[in-house]
Amino acid sequence: MSELYKLSAKAIDGSTRSMQDCKGRVLLFVNVASGCGFTPQYAGLEALWRKYGKRGLTVLGFPCNQFGAQEPGNEAAIGEFCSLTYDVTFPMFAKVDVNGDDTHPVFAFLKAAAPGVLGTEGIKWNFTKFLVDREGKVVTRYASATKPEDMAGDIERLL
């Protein structure tokens, strides 16, 4: 069993969600922020979720305030922004750190499994994305500038 499925994270509503609940699905993890130049990608992420969710894709949004303090709000404010501005319905989680001493275990796992440019593990900016197959194996890491629609082919191959 993948180590990913032994991890859990606090959902945006305060409940704890086990990654085990996602076992058998293709997963797209994204560190998101409400005040970033890439924030409009929420629309594309939601489109992927709506198009492929019934076929086995789950998009997982993890707000992060580590890059330019572009996610300063609390979970209620983040949830309201996502819902009202982009009609986000995919699972959102509580704010996390994706780098440094307080890196959330989910992102520690993702970064170790799919290092970035030149083998560095650190996430460079908001909207870095990790695609995980149905067995919990990290398949690809995408840079912030990669548009959600540009990942559709990779997602379809895994579904």
C-alpha positions in Angstrom: 0.0 0.0 0.0 1.2 3.5 -0.8 2.5 5.5 2.1 0.2 8.3 0.9 -2.8 6.4 2.1 -1.5 6.4 5.7 -1.6 10.2 5.8 -4.5 12.5 6.6 -5.2 16.3 6.4 -7.6 18.7 7.9 -10.4 19.6 5.5 -11.4 23.3 5.1 -14.4 22.6 7.3 -12.1 21.4 10.2 -12.8 17.7 9.9 -10.0 15.3 9.4 -9.8 13.5 6.0 -7.8 10.4 5.5 -6.0 10.0 2.2 -7.2 6.4 2.4 -10.6 7.7 1.4 -9.0 8.5 -2.0 -7.6 5.0 -2.6 -8.3 3.8 -6.1 -8.8 7.3 -7.5 -6.5 9.4 -9.7 -5.5 12.4 -7.5 -4.4 15.9 -8.5 -2.9 17.8 -5.5 -2.5 21.5 -5.8 -1.1 24.2 -3.4 -3.5 27.1 -4.0 -3.8 30.8 -3.1 -6.5 33.3 -3.5 -4.3 36.3 -4.4 -1.9 34.9 -6.9 -1.5 35.5 -10.6 -2.3 31.9 -11.1 -5.5 32.0 -9.1 -7.7 31.9 -12.2 -6.5 28.3 -12.5 -9.2 27.5 -10.0 -11.7 27.6 -13.0 -9.6 25.0 -14.9 -9.2 22.8 -11.9 -12.9 22.9 -11.3 -13.5 22.0 -14.9 -11.2 19.0 -14.6 -13.1 17.9 -11.5 -16.5 18.2 -13.2 -15.3 16.5 -16.4 -13.4 13.6 -14.9 -14.7 13.2 -11.3 -17.2 10.5 -12.1 -14.5 8.6 -14.0 -12.2 8.6 -10.9 -10.4 11.9 -10.6 -10.3 13.9 -7.4 -8.8 17.4 -7.3 -7.5 18.3 -3.8 -6.8 22.0 -3.1 -4.4 22.9 -0.3 -4.2 26.7 0.5 -0.8 27.9 1.3 0.4 31.3 2.4 4.2 30.7 2.0 4.6 32.5 -1.4 4.2 36.2 -1.3 1.6 36.0 1.5 -1.0 35.4 -1.2 -3.4 33.4 1.0 -3.7 35.5 4.2 -7.3 34.6 5.1 -8.6 31.9 7.4 -10.4 28.8 6.2 -13.8 30.4 6.2 -12.6 33.3 4.0 -10.8 30.9 1.7 -13.8 28.7 1.3 -16.1 31.6 0.6 -13.7 33.1 -2.0 -13.4 29.8 -3.8 -17.1 29.1 -3.8 -18.3 32.6 -4.8 -15.5 33.5 -7.2 -14.9 30.1 -9.0 -17.7 27.9 -7.9 -15.2 25.4 -6.5 -16.8 22.1 -5.5 -13.7 19.9 -5.3 -12.3 19.0 -1.9 -10.5 21.9 -0.2 -8.3 21.6 2.9 -7.1 23.8 5.7 -4.1 26.0 5.0 -0.8 24.2 5.1 2.9 24.8 4.7 4.4 23.0 1.7 8.1 23.9 2.4 10.3 24.3 5.5 10.2 22.7 9.0 6.4 22.7 9.1 5.8 21.0 5.7 2.6 19.1 5.8 3.2 15.3 5.6 1.2 15.0 2.4 3.5 17.5 0.6 6.6 16.0 2.1 5.5 12.7 0.5 4.7 14.3 -2.9 7.9 16.3 -3.1 10.1 13.3 -2.2 8.3 11.2 -4.8 8.5 13.8 -7.6 11.4 16.3 -7.2 11.3 19.5 -9.2 13.8 21.1 -11.4 17.4 19.8 -11.0 16.2 17.4 -8.4 15.2 20.0 -5.8 12.2 19.1 -3.6 11.2 22.6 -2.7 8.0 23.9 -4.2 8.7 27.2 -6.0 5.3 28.9 -6.0 1.5 28.6 -5.7 -0.4 26.2 -8.0 2.3 23.5 -8.2 0.5 20.3 -9.1 1.1 16.6 -8.4 -0.7 13.9 -10.3 -1.0 10.6 -8.5 -2.2 7.3 -10.0 -4.9 5.0 -8.6 -2.2 3.0 -6.6 -1.0 6.2 -4.8 2.2 6.6 -6.9 3.2 10.1 -7.9 3.3 10.2 -11.7 4.1 13.8 -12.5 4.9 17.2 -10.9 3.7 20.2 -12.8 5.0 23.8 -12.5 2.7 26.6 -11.5 2.4 27.9 -15.0 1.0 24.6 -16.3 -2.6 25.2 -17.1 -5.1 22.6 -15.8 -6.4 21.9 -19.3 -2.9 21.0 -20.4 -2.9 18.1 -18.0 -6.1 16.5 -19.4 -4.2 14.0 -21.6 -2.1 12.7 -18.7 -5.2 12.4 -16.5 -7.1 10.5 -19.2 -4.3 8.0 -19.5 -4.5 7.3 -15.8 -8.3 7.0 -15.8 
